[in-house]
Amino acid sequence: MCFARLRPLRKKTRLSWWVVKRSCCISPTHPPSCWYQRELDLYPALHPEKADLIDGAIGAMSSFDQTFGYYADGVGPETAVMPDDWQTRETLYYIGDVTVICPEVHDLAVSKCVAGRDKDADFVRALFKHQMIELAIMTERIAQLDAAKHPVQHITQWTQRRAQEAGV
């Protein structure tokens, strides 16, 4: 998903600061298997209480989805599990009066490894296959997660399997 496709979201939600926790943070110059998804997670950083507004206005099967061919889920800061210091590596994009905060690709991939769904496995495999993430960095970032809350060893093994499947 390229950032130009985010403009209609601004008009519909009237929110100006988002943390985007999906693959639209990947450059559109990378292979489509790494960046195109119909769904993205939007966290309205300055107005977290408005996350429900996102679901209603531009969520799945909304008129927005039918018109533009993609949709957004309003989420909270707890939705994507990433290392505590992910914001030191984030990238800010300014699209008109919208500020989009995107996690660095390894941090984004860690959140997918924690979730561990089939679609996450496909995404992480594609990132490894196209050499967009490195196993050593992934292992370091996963080790930074709170082991009391997350099965770090299991997540590391899951990630290693995705790397092997990608031929890394």
N, C-alpha and C positions, 0 to 999 in steps of 0.2 A: 504494500500500500504506500503510495507516495504522499508526501505532506500536502500537496494540493488538494487531495481528497478530504483533508481535515477542515477546510474552510467552511463547507456547509454545516459541520458540527457546531462551529462557533455561532453561526447565525441562528441555529435552532435552539441551542442551550443558553446563549448569552453569557457563557463563562469564558474567562480569559486565561486561566492558568490550569494546565492539565499535566498530570503525570501519566504518560502513555506506557502501559505495561504489556505491550504486545510487539509483534514483529515489525510493526511499522517503523520501529526505531532502526531497522536495518536499512541500509541505503538501497534505493530502487535500482542501482547499478549492479547489485548482486543478483544471483539467479532467483527466479520467481519462487522456487521451492523454499527459499529462505525468508521471503518477505511477504508474499501475498496470502492474506487471510481475509475472510469476510467479516471477521469479528475482531474488535479490539477492546481492551479494558481502559476506561478513562477514570482517573481519580481527580475530581475537581479540587485541587490543592488548597485554594483559598476559601472554598465553600464546601467542605466535606459533607455537610448535611444535604447537599443537593445531588448526591449520587443517585437517589431514587428518580430525580427528574430526568436524568440521562436515560435510565431504563424506559421510562414512559414516553419520552419524546423521540428518542433515536434508537431504541432497543430492537431486538429481534422481532421481525414480522410487523414492524411499525410502517407507517407510510414513508418515513425516511428510508428505511431498509428497502422497501419496494421501489422507491425512486432512484436511489443511488447504488443499490446492490451491495451494501455493507451496513453494519450496525455496530453499536457500542454498548457495552455493559458498564453501568456506573459501579465503581468499586471503592473500597476503603483502603487505607494504608496497609492493612493486614493481608490483603488479597495475594500479593506476590511476595514470597519469602526470598529475600536477598541478604547478602552480608550487610552488617550494620553500617559499614562505611561506603555503601554503593553511591551515595550522593557526592562523594569526592571524585567520582569518575563519570558522573552524569554529563550529558550534553544538552544544552539549551538551544532550542530553535525558535525563532521569532517569525511568525507568519501573520503579517499584518499586525493586529492588536492582540494576537493569541501567542502565548508562550507555551511551548511544548517541552516538557522535561523528559528526556529519554535515558534510561539506564544504559550503561556500557554493555556491549554484546555478551560478555562473559557473565555479568550479573543477571542479565535477562535470561540467559541459558540456565543459570543456577535455579532461577524461579521455576523454569520448566522441568528441571530435574527433580525438584522437590515435589511438584505436582504429579509427575510421573504417569500422565495419561498417554494413551496411544498417539494422540495428535502431538503431544509434547515430545514423544520419542521420535516421531517423524521429523519434527522441527530440529531437534538437537542433532540427529543423524545428518541432516542436510547441512547444518552449521559445521560439523566436523568434516564432512565430505568436501565442502568447498573451502576448507581451511580458514574459516572465519573465527573459530575458537580453537584453543589449545588445551589438551588434556591436563597438562601440568598446572596451568592457571585455573582451570575448572576445579581441580583437586584442592588447590590452595583456597579458593573462594568457598567451596563447600565446607572445608575444615573450619572456616570462620563462623559457621552457623552455630546456634546454641544447641548443643547436643542434648540438653535436657528437654528441648521442645521438638527436635527433629532427629530422625535416625540417620545420623551423618554417615556411618559406615554403609548402610543400605543405599543411601543416595549416591555415595561414591561408587559403589559397585554397579549401580544402575547406569551411571554416567560412563563408566569404563566399558560396559557392554555396548552402549550406543556408539562409542568411539570404535570399538572392534567391528561392529556391524558396518560402520562407514569406511572401514579399511585403514583406520589410523593405527 
